[in-house]
């Protein structure tokens, strides 16, 4: 096997795998100084007269997600190149392999680990849905383990971008994990991913397929018409409540299935070893708070999710000192709820409330500087604390919007100062 020396700007070090439509290589990005996975599409597949358009649509979908989905449990897509001679996708390299082996009876994971992994998948898929993406091919082969044992969902190429004006060309999915509505060729919603994740849970908890058919026609018939064997018939140590959760996720009737990731994730969190407050729905509520603020009026939904990823959400009681005069620092704060008092040498100089910020001058100056004033909570406050070094992780466009927002804040403050001065002069 002869390896290509480079693919685009990426140095190829070894082949990771090969499939019917693509070959995946381990590459190195010398600019970002990180290992990456480079998936090279077989050009003859894209040119195939029968299936070429479907694979081309998949490729375009995946390429369009580059830099758009940033979540700890979704494999990041960094770059894409689509051409007549060469087409490839550059992704985050996750080196722990897939979870496929844990869907077999002899390699089952502990029940609490399965619950934790599935809870994290709920978070990731809720985030994807909120950004207009339905995966459509949830299965163990598309779940990867990191070196430290965490989980990430991969292969967004099958994803349906529901916020784009495009025609769905195929109800993509692996037959064993397809929902009834996929088989019927109906319009898909996030509930198809909920169903597929339920099937994945069934496999991880029992080691058996819920519909052990001998043919594709028989499998489709069972998915549409047959109730699966209860999980506890395969493994009697499975808690009855967990069995209920899985069976609800796999319900053939969408009205009886979980309606959203919030309810699915909440039921899993109640069974798991993690805090309910960690559920992604909480992140969705935070997103809604940011979206309602004038400060972020020009930010896209993707950019707001970026901000939530790098910011630290804090609630502080009254009298909490958030910033001290003359102390060195470069963090800045976005006011979400409540108000703070700004004092200099003990003298009140300003009151800052919701939809405003403070501490941004250090960020604008580009260096750690002594604070020019003290800031303390006048009421109970909710703030978003952001370290400037973390802003470097944001997209260029998002950083530009931050700069523009801060300029508007500074202009408003100058205008208010002028008004006060004019009133004093009169």
Secondary structure, 3 states (H helix, E strand, C coil): CCCCCEECCEEEEEEEEECCCEEEEEEEECCCCEEEEEEEECHHHHCCCCCHHHHHHHHHHHHHCCCCCCCCCECCEEEEEECCCCEEEEEECCCCCECHHHHCHHHCCCHHHHHHHHHHHHHHHHHHHHCCEECCCCCHHHEEECCCCCEEECCHHHCEECCCCCCCCCCCCCHHHCCHHHHCCCCCCHHHHHHHHHHHHHHHHHCCCCCCCCCHHHHHHHHHHCCCCCHHHCCCCCCHHHHHHHHHHCCCCCCCCCCCHHHHHHHHHHHCCCCHHHCHHHHHHHHHHHHCCHHHCCCCHHHHHHHHHHCEEEEECCCCEEECCCCEECCEEEEEECCEEEEECCEEEEEECCCCEECHHHHHHCCCEECCCEEEECCCEEEEEECHHHHCCCCHHHHHHHHHHHHHHHHHHHHHHHHHHHHHHC
